[in-house]
Amino acid sequence: MSIRIVTWNVNGIKNPLGHMPWSESKSFGTMFDILEADVVCFQELKLQRKDLRDDMVLIPGWDSYFTFPRHKKGYSGVAIYTRQSKIAPIKAEEGITGYLEPTGAARNTFYRSLPKDQQIGGYPTIDKNDGIKLDSEGRGLVVDFGLFVLIGTYCPVGRDEADRQDFRMSWLTALEERIRNLTKMGRRVVTIGDLNISPEPIDSADAWEMRRRLGPDSVEMVEWGEAPAKKLLRGLCEPSEEAVMVDVVRQFFPDRVAMYTHWDTRINARPGNYGSRIDYIVASSSMKDWFESANIQNELHGSDHCPVYAVLKPEIEIDGEKKVLLDLVNPAGVFVGGEKKQKLPPPPKMSARLISHFNGRQSIKDMFQRGPIGRATSAAGSSIQPPSEPSGENAEAWVPTSSQNTYLPSSQVEPSQIGPCTQPEKRPLDTDSNGDSLDTTEASQPTPKKAKATAFTLAKKSPAKSRRTQKPIRSLLQSSTPVLTPSESSNQDDNLENSSRLSVVSNGTSDLIASGPSEPDTTPKKVLDQTEVRASWKKLFTKPAPPLCVGHSEPAKKVQVKKPGETKSLWFWTCARPVGPSGPKTKSGRSNDEWQCNYFEWYR
């Protein structure tokens, strides 16, 4: 059986589940099956350890390993998943420098200080404090499968800030040294992930367009190719003389143009495939004949990156001898001749299944499939273990009371009382807290002070009735007739010119106060037009319409500046159409052009 390795920068581990085809099941297990993956490496999880959920860890048939940033939340993060039925690691480490503390180890014990048989090795020469700083952002995992060492990485992006550039190059240098040291030890290495590097113009739409316009020997192209990160990756991989690795996907498509894996979503660059190739699977040169296929999967959505995969052959040749792949990528003796002979030993201590929160547990889905659990829940929400099922004619029914759980003979229990819990009887609205009926006869009218208290009690005990006397604001605005209280409505046909009544409504009660004769109000009343009122409110809360772009006369979109500088965080208008294969247009006024024109205007 072959082994399929997949890498994907998901830009948030939950993002892909909102897209087809895995949005129907919203299951990582289903996602891995659709990807046909046996090893999956996610980058840019944007997650903390405390945010791990059952569906991320307790995936049937899978083990998982995570690294998270130590300080900055919702940032970076790498995960590696392995299918237990085909491939299982024997060791796993967090970080690439060896200066992090292993799971369950004594304090101030690092991976590089463990006994030789417990460490993966090949650690770079670096100061302890610098090593801890590099590995504090959750950018690297190292997993040993015996046949090869897998490094999953999310390399820092190249930014203009000097300190971040230094951090980036320190990380890439440590990664390169770790790869070369492992190679010197005789180990084979597969490095996968988002390297954030486009080493050749063929790997970048920006560079390809600039080369077409300015020529390959222009000053701009020379400066572009001499960037330290690009030179490092080109020197690590073939055909460089110092190469120890091979770019597996490029090996199958050496001249393929626009084989991009990342697109800028802010300018909607994916429909026109104006992107860059920054996600890789690179393997030791001695392994390049072991792969039967490799490619990008740009048809799969769910991130601003797409998945990249490489497939190892079922049988490989080592020192002129054919060997079965499954026998070599699992602990010794588990597979013999490609057939499973033993159960897998426990995974490395870094496995997420061994985290105290998940250890010994199952996924929620599996728990529900096992059938209902024989526990009852009380009205207060606490779990209660019910008694054994009664049998026979003299069986007792369990009836919880308000003070304690008691058992009563079934002959003394009404059928409606039998159940896990009893529902409290609803108290009539015309009774007080003691159960006595409220006397409303004239003979028992209370004093004014008591009447006020009684009215307050009635309003408090009858919230439903109080709510019924109140009308929503919308109904008042829509009504073109005066709003009458019940007292005014009942006396509408009486002689209003001789007397008037003022209805005072307080807490659900009404008191009628008689007033002396008064002259009718002849002041003209202003009648509001409901259409005008709605239109004015709608205009008040409606955002201003965007301007029209010059090239297409279509509504523009608002974009925020992310690049460091004086204009950072400012907003501007630009054409809403996607960027085309040749990049943003330098001329406008082409209404038939399906791609983005060069319209630009600052947002005011």
For each residue, the residues with C-beta under 8 A, 3 or more apart:
1: 86 314 325 326 338
2: 292 311 312 313 314 325
3: 38 39 86 87 311 312 325 326 329
4: 35 36 37 38 39 309 310 311 312
5: 37 38 39 41 150 190 192 281 309 310 311 312
6: 35 37 39 40 41 307 308 309
7: 40 41 43 152 192 193 194 279 280 281 307 308 309
8: 16 40 41 42 43 279 303 305 306 307 308
9: 42 43 44 154 193 194 262 279 303 304 305
10: 13 15 16 42 43 44 45 302 303 305
11: 15 44 46 303 304 305
12: 15 44 45 46 47 303
13: 10 42 45 46 47 56 77 79
14: 17 18
15: 10 11 12 18 19 302 303
16: 8 10 19 22 31 302 303
17: 14 22 23 26 27 28 31 302
18: 14 15 23 302
19: 15 16 22 23 301 302
20: 23 24 301
21: 24 34
22: 16 17 19 25 26 27 30 31 34 302
23: 17 18 19 20 26
24: 20 21
25: 22 30
26: 17 22 23
27: 17 22 30 31 55
28: 17 31 32 55 56 59 62 81
29: 32 33 59 60 61 62
30: 22 25 27 33 34
31: 16 17 22 27 28 34 35
32: 28 29 35 37 40 59 62 81 83
33: 29 30 36
34: 21 22 30 31
35: 4 6 31 32 40 297 300 307 309
36: 4 33
37: 4 5 6 32 40 81 83 309
38: 3 4 5 82 83 86 87
39: 3 4 5 6 80 81 82 83 87 150
40: 6 7 8 32 35 37 79 80 81
41: 5 6 7 8 78 79 80 81 141 150 152 192 193
42: 8 9 10 13 45 78 79 80 81
43: 7 8 9 10 77 78 152 153 154 193 194
44: 9 10 11 12 76 77 154 194
45: 10 12 13 42 66 68 76 77 78 79 138
46: 11 12 13 74 75 76 77
47: 12 13 51 52 68 74 77
48: 51 68 73 74
49: 52 66 68 355
50:
51: 47 48
52: 47 49 56 57 66 352 355 357 358
53: 56 57
54: 57 58 358 361 363 364
55: 27 28 58 59 363 364
56: 13 28 52 53 59 64 352
57: 52 53 54 64 352 353 355 358
58: 54 55 353 358 361 362 363 366
59: 28 29 32 55 56 62 64 81 363
60: 29 363 366
61: 29 83 84 85
62: 28 29 32 59 81 82 83 84
63: 81 82 84 88 89 347 351 352 353
64: 56 57 59 79 80 81 82 351 352 353
65: 79 80 81 89 92 94 141 143 348 350 351 352
66: 45 49 52 77 78 79 141 352
67: 77 78 79 94 95 135 138 139 140 141
68: 45 47 48 49 76 77 138
69: 72 73 75 76 77 136 137 138
70: 136 137 138
71: 136
72: 69 75 76 137
73: 48 69
74: 46 47 48
75: 46 69 72 137 138
76: 44 45 46 68 69 72 137 138 139 154
77: 13 43 44 45 46 47 66 67 68 69 138 154
78: 41 42 43 45 66 67 138 139 140 141 152 153 154 193
79: 13 40 41 42 45 64 65 66 67 141 152
80: 39 40 41 42 64 65 92 141 143 150 152
81: 28 32 37 39 40 41 42 59 62 63 64 65
82: 38 39 62 63 64 87 88 89 143
83: 32 37 38 39 61 62 86 87
84: 61 62 63 88 344
85: 61 340
86: 1 3 38 83 326 329
87: 3 38 39 82 83 145 326 329 330
88: 63 82 84 145 329 330 331 334 344 347
89: 63 65 82 92 143 144 145 150 347 348
90: 144 145 146 331 348
91: 118 119 120 143 144 348
92: 65 80 89 141 142 143 144 347 348 349 350 351
93: 98 100 102 111 119 120 141 142 143 350
94: 65 67 100 111 135 140 141 350
95: 67 98 99 100 111 131 134 135 140 141 142
96: 124 134 135 139 140 142 151 153 174 175 178
97: 100 112 123 124 126 130 131 132 134 135 174 178
98: 93 95 110 111 112 119 123 131
99: 95 110 111 112 126 128 131 132 135
100: 93 94 95 97 110 111 132 135
101: 105 107 108 109 110
102: 93 105 109 110 111 114 349 350
103: 349 350 354
104: 349
105: 101 102 109 114
106: 109
107: 101
108: 101
109: 101 102 105 106 113 114
110: 98 99 100 101 102 113 114
111: 93 94 95 98 99 100 102 114 119 120 123
112: 97 98 99 119 123
113: 109 110
114: 102 105 109 110 111 118 119
115: 118 119
116: 119 121
117:
118: 91 114 115
119: 91 93 98 111 112 114 115 116
120: 91 93 111 142 144 149 182
121: 116 181 182 185 187
122: 149 178 179 181 182 184 185 187
123: 97 98 111 112 178 181
124: 96 97 131 173 174 177 178 181
125: 177
126: 97 99 130 131 134 174
127: 130 131
128: 99 131 132
129: 132 133
130: 97 126 127 133 134 170
131: 95 97 98 99 124 126 127 128 134 135 174
132: 97 99 100 128 129 135 136
133: 129 130 136
134: 95 96 97 126 130 131 137 139 167 170 171 174
135: 67 94 95 96 97 99 100 131 132 139 140
136: 69 70 71 132 133
137: 69 70 72 75 76 134 156
138: 45 67 68 69 70 75 76 77 78 154
139: 67 76 78 96 134 135 153 154 155 156 171
140: 67 78 94 95 96 135 151 152 153 154 175
141: 41 65 66 67 78 79 80 92 93 94 95 151 152 153
142: 92 93 95 96 120 149 150 151 152 178
143: 65 80 82 89 91 92 93 149 150 152
144: 89 90 91 92 120 149 150
145: 87 88 89 90 148 149 150 329 330
146: 90 328 329 330 331 332
147: 188 325 328 329
148: 145 187 188 189 190 283 284 287 329
149: 120 122 142 143 144 145 182 187 188 189 190
150: 5 39 41 80 89 142 143 144 145 189 190 191 192
151: 96 140 141 142 175 178 179 189 190 191 192 193
152: 7 41 43 78 79 80 140 141 142 143 192 193
153: 43 78 96 139 140 141 175 191 192 193 194 195
154: 9 43 44 76 77 78 138 139 140 193 194
155: 139 168 171 172 175 193 194 195 196 197
156: 137 139 164 167 168 171 196
157: 164 168 196
158: 165 168 196 227 229
159: 164 165 168 564
160: 165 563 564
161: 164 165 564
162: 165 166
163: 166 167
164: 156 157 159 161 167 168
165: 158 159 160 161 162 168 169
166: 162 163 169 170
167: 134 156 163 164 170 171
168: 155 156 157 158 159 164 165 171 172 196 229
169: 165 166 172 173 228 229 232
170: 130 134 166 167 173 174
171: 134 139 155 156 167 168 174 175
172: 155 168 169 175 176 229 232
173: 124 169 170 176 177 232
174: 96 97 124 126 131 134 170 171 177 178
175: 96 140 151 153 155 171 172 178 179 191
176: 172 173 179 180 232 236
177: 124 125 173 174 180 181
178: 96 97 122 123 124 142 151 174 175 181 182
179: 122 151 175 176 182 183 189 191 236 244 245
180: 176 177 183 184 244
181: 121 122 123 124 177 178 184 185
182: 120 121 122 149 178 179 185 187 189
183: 179 180 186 187 188 189 244 284
184: 122 180 181
185: 121 122 181 182
186: 183
187: 121 122 148 149 182 183
188: 147 148 149 183 283 284 286 287
189: 148 149 150 151 179 182 183 245 283 284
190: 5 148 149 150 151 281 282 283 284 287
191: 150 151 153 175 179 245 280 281 282 283
192: 5 7 41 150 151 152 153 280 281 282 308
193: 7 9 41 43 78 151 152 153 154 155 279 280
194: 7 9 43 44 153 154 155 262 278 279 305
195: 153 155 233 278 279 280
196: 155 156 157 158 168 229 278
197: 155 229 230 232 233 278
198: 203 204 207 230 276 277 278
199: 203 230 233 234 237
200: 203 204 207 225 234
201: 204 207 208 210 211 216 221 224 225
202: 208 255 256 257 259
203: 198 199 200 207 259 260 276 277 278
204: 198 200 201 207 208 276 277
205: 208 209 258 260 269 273 274 275 276 581 583
206: 209 210 276 583
207: 198 200 201 203 204 210 211 221 224
208: 201 202 204 205 211 212 257 258
209: 205 206 212 213 582 583
210: 201 206 207 213 214 218 220 221 224
211: 201 207 208 214 215 216 218 221
212: 208 209
213: 209 210
214: 210 211 218 220 221
215: 211 218 221
216: 201 211 221
217: 221 222
218: 210 211 214 215 221 222
219: 222 223
220: 210 214 223 224
221: 201 207 210 211 214 215 216 217 218 224 225
222: 217 218 219 225 226
223: 219 220 226 227
224: 201 207 210 220 221 227 230
225: 200 201 221 222 230
226: 222 223 230 231
227: 158 223 224 230 231
228: 169 231 232
229: 158 168 169 172 196 197 232 233
230: 197 198 199 224 225 226 227 233 234
231: 226 227 228 234 235
232: 169 172 173 176 197 228 229 235 236
233: 195 197 199 229 230 236 237
234: 199 200 230 231 237 240
235: 231 232 240 242 243
236: 176 179 232 233 240 242 243 244 245 282
237: 199 233 234 240 243 245 246 247 282
238: 243 245 246 247 285
239: 243
240: 234 235 236 237 243
241:
242: 235 236
243: 235 236 237 238 239 240 246 285
244: 179 180 183 236 284 285
245: 179 189 191 236 237 238 282 283 284 285
246: 237 238 243 251 282 283 284 285 287 288
247: 237 238 250 251 280 281 282
248: 251 252 281 282 283 288 291 294 310
249: 252 253 259 280 281 294 295 296 308 310
250: 247 253 254
251: 246 247 248 254 288 291 294
252: 248 249 291 293 294 295
253: 249 250 256 259 295
254: 250 251
255: 202
256: 202 253 259
257: 202 208
258: 205 208 273 275 581
259: 202 203 249 253 256 277 296
260: 203 205 263 273 274 275 276 277 296 298
261: 275 276 277 278 279 296 298 305 306 308
262: 9 194 275 276 277 278 279 304 305 306
263: 260 269 270 273 274 275 304
264: 267 269 274 275 304 579
265: 268 269 270 304
266: 559 562
267: 264 559 574 578 579 584 596
268: 265 271 576 577 578 579 596
269: 205 263 264 265 272 273 274 275 578 579
270: 263 265 273 275 304 578
271: 268 578
272: 269 578 579 580 581 595
273: 205 258 260 263 269 270 298 581
274: 205 260 263 264 269 578 579 580 581 582 583
275: 205 258 260 261 262 263 264 269 270
276: 198 203 204 205 206 260 261 262
277: 198 203 204 259 260 261 262 280 296
278: 194 195 196 197 198 203 261 262
279: 7 8 9 193 194 195 261 262 296 305 306 308
280: 7 191 192 193 195 247 249 277 308
281: 5 7 190 191 192 247 248 249 294 308 309 310
282: 190 191 192 236 237 245 246 247 248
283: 148 188 189 190 191 245 246 248 287 288 290 291 310
284: 148 183 188 189 190 244 245 246 287
285: 238 243 244 245 246 288
286: 188
287: 148 188 190 246 283 284 290 291
288: 246 248 251 283 285 291
289: 317
290: 283 287 312 313 316
291: 248 251 252 283 287 288 294 310 311 312 313
292: 2 311 312 313
293: 252 310 311
294: 248 249 251 252 281 291 308 309 310 311
295: 249 252 253 308 309
296: 249 259 260 261 277 279 306 307 308
297: 35 300 306 307 308 309
298: 260 261 273 306
299: 306
300: 35 297 306 307
301: 19 20 306
302: 10 15 16 17 18 19 22
303: 8 9 10 11 12 15 16 306
304: 9 11 262 263 264 265 270
305: 8 9 10 11 194 261 262 279
306: 8 261 262 279 296 297 298 299 300 301 303
307: 6 7 8 35 296 297 300
308: 6 7 8 192 249 261 279 280 281 294 295 296 297
309: 4 5 6 7 35 37 281 294 295 297
310: 4 5 248 249 281 283 291 293 294
311: 2 3 4 5 291 292 293 294
312: 2 3 4 5 290 291 292 316 325
313: 2 290 291 292 316 325
314: 1 2 324 325 326 338
315: 322 323 324 325
316: 290 312 313 322 323 325 328
317: 289 320 321 322 323
318: 321 323
319:
320: 317
321: 317 318
322: 315 316 317
323: 315 316 317 318 327 328
324: 314 315 327 328 335 337 338
325: 1 2 3 147 312 313 314 315 316 328 329 338
326: 1 3 86 87 314 329 330 335 338
327: 323 324 330 335 336 337 338
328: 146 147 316 323 324 325
329: 3 86 87 88 145 146 147 148 325 326
330: 87 88 145 146 326 327 334 335 344
331: 88 90 146 334 344 345
332: 146
333: 336 341 342
334: 88 330 331 340 341 342 343 344 345
335: 324 326 327 330 338 339 340 341
336: 327 333 339 341
337: 324 327
338: 1 314 324 325 326 327 335
339: 335 336
340: 85 334 335
341: 333 334 335 336
342: 333 334
343: 334
344: 84 88 330 331 334 347
345: 331 334
346: 354
347: 63 88 89 92 344 351 353 354
348: 65 89 90 91 92 351
349: 92 102 103 104 354
350: 65 92 93 94 102 103 354
351: 63 64 65 92 347 348 354
352: 52 56 57 63 64 65 66 355 358
353: 57 58 63 64 347 358 359
354: 103 346 347 349 350 351 358 359
355: 49 52 57 352 358 359
356: 359
357: 52
358: 52 54 57 58 352 353 354 355 361
359: 353 354 355 356
360:
361: 54 58 358
362: 58 366 367
363: 54 55 58 59 60 366 367
364: 54 55 367 368
365: 368 369
366: 58 60 362 363 369 370
367: 362 363 364 370
368: 364 365
369: 365 366
370: 366 367
371:
372:
373:
374: 386
375: 383 384 385 386
376: 383 384 385 386 420 421
377: 381 382 383 384 420 421
378: 381 382 383 384 400 420 421
379: 421 422
380:
381: 377 378
382: 377 378
383: 375 376 377 378
384: 375 376 377 378 400 405 420
385: 375 376
386: 374 375 376 398 420
387: 390 398 407
388:
389:
390: 387 395 396 397 410
391: 395
392: 395
393:
394: 409 410
395: 390 391 392 410
396: 390 407 408 409 410
397: 390 407 408 409 410 413 417 418
398: 386 387 405 407
399: 406 407 408 413 417 418 422
400: 378 384 404 405 406 420 421 422
401: 404 405 406
402:
403:
404: 400 401
405: 384 398 400 401
406: 399 400 401
407: 387 396 397 398 399
408: 396 397 399 412 413
409: 394 396 397 412 413
410: 390 394 395 396 397 413 418
411:
412: 408 409
413: 397 399 408 409 410 417 418
414: 417 418
415: 418
416:
417: 397 399 413 414 422
418: 397 399 410 413 414 415
419: 422
420: 376 377 378 384 386 400
421: 376 377 378 379 400
422: 379 399 400 417 419
423:
424:
425:
426:
427: 431 435
428: 431
429: 461 462 465
430: 437 438
431: 427 428 435 436 437 438
432: 435 436 438 457 461
433:
434:
435: 427 431 432
436: 431 432
437: 430 431
438: 430 431 432 454
439: 444
440: 444
441: 444 445
442: 445
443:
444: 439 440 441
445: 441 442 451
446: 449 450 451 454
447: 450 451
448: 451 452
449: 446 452 453
450: 446 447 453 454
451: 445 446 447 448 454 455
452: 448 449 455 456
453: 449 450 456 457
454: 438 446 450 451 457 458
455: 451 452 458 459 506 507 508 509
456: 452 453 459 460 507
457: 432 453 454 460 461
458: 454 455 461 462 507 508 509
459: 455 456 462 466 507 508 509
460: 456 457 463 507
461: 429 432 457 458
462: 429 458 459 465 466 508
463: 460 466 467
464: 467 468
465: 429 462 468 469 508
466: 459 462 463 469 470 507 508
467: 463 464 470
468: 464 465
469: 465 466 505 508
470: 466 467
471: 475 476 483
472: 475 476
473: 476 477
474: 477 478
475: 471 472 478 479
476: 471 472 473 479 483
477: 473 474 530 533
478: 474 475 530
479: 475 476 483
480: 527 530
481:
482:
483: 471 476 479
484: 488 489 492
485: 488 489 503 505 510
486: 489 490 503 510
487: 490 491 501 503 510 512
488: 484 485 491 492 501 503
489: 484 485 486 492
490: 486 487
491: 487 488 494 496 501
492: 484 488 489 496
493:
494: 491 499
495: 498 499
496: 491 492 499 500
497: 520
498: 495 517
499: 494 495 496 514 515 516 517
500: 496 515 518
501: 487 488 491 512 513 514 515
502: 512 513 515
503: 485 486 487 488 510 512
504: 510 511 513
505: 469 485 508 509 510
506: 455 509 511
507: 455 456 458 459 460 466
508: 455 458 459 462 465 466 469 505
509: 455 458 459 505 506
510: 485 486 487 503 504 505
511: 504 506
512: 487 501 502 503
513: 501 502 504
514: 499 501
515: 499 500 501 502 518
516: 499
517: 498 499
518: 500 515
519:
520: 497
521:
522:
523:
524:
525:
526:
527: 480
528: 532 533
529: 532 533
530: 477 478 480 533 534
531: 534 535
532: 528 529 535 536
533: 477 528 529 530 536 537
534: 530 531 537 538
535: 531 532 538 539
536: 532 533 539 540
537: 533 534 540 541
538: 534 535 541 542
539: 535 536 542
540: 536 537
541: 537 538
542: 538 539
543:
544:
545: 555
546: 555 556 557 558 573
547: 555 556 573 601
548: 552 553 554 555 556
549: 552 553 554 555 556 573 574 575 576 577 588 597 599
550: 553 588 589 597 598 599
551: 575 585 588 589 590 591 593 597 598 599
552: 548 549 575 577 591 593 597
553: 548 549 550 591
554: 548 549 575 576 577
555: 545 546 547 548 549 576
556: 546 547 548 549 573 574 575 576 599 601
557: 546 573 574 575 576
558: 546 571 572 573 603
559: 266 267 571 572 573 574
560: 569 570 571
561: 565 567 568 569 570 571 572
562: 266 568
563: 160 567 568
564: 159 160 161 568
565: 561 568
566:
567: 561 563 570
568: 561 562 563 564 565
569: 560 561
570: 560 561 567 602 603
571: 558 559 560 561 602 603
572: 558 559 561 600 601 602 603
573: 546 547 549 556 557 558 559 599 600 601 602 603
574: 267 549 556 557 559 596 599 600
575: 549 551 552 554 556 557 596 597 598 599
576: 268 549 554 555 556 557 596
577: 268 549 552 554 594 595 596 597
578: 267 268 269 270 271 272 274 595 596
579: 264 267 268 269 272 274 583 584 595 596
580: 272 274 583 584 585 593 594 595 596
581: 205 258 272 273 274 595
582: 209 274 585 595
583: 205 206 209 274 579 580
584: 267 579 580 596 598
585: 551 580 582 588 590 593 595 596 597 598
586: 598
587: 590 598
588: 549 550 551 585 597 598 599
589: 550 551 597
590: 551 585 587 593 597
591: 551 552 553
592:
593: 551 552 580 585 590 597
594: 577 580
595: 272 577 578 579 580 581 582 585
596: 267 268 574 575 576 577 578 579 580 584 585
597: 549 550 551 552 575 577 585 588 589 590 593
598: 550 551 575 584 585 586 587 588
599: 549 550 551 556 573 574 575 588
600: 572 573 574
601: 547 556 572 573
602: 570 571 572 573
603: 558 570 571 572 573
604:
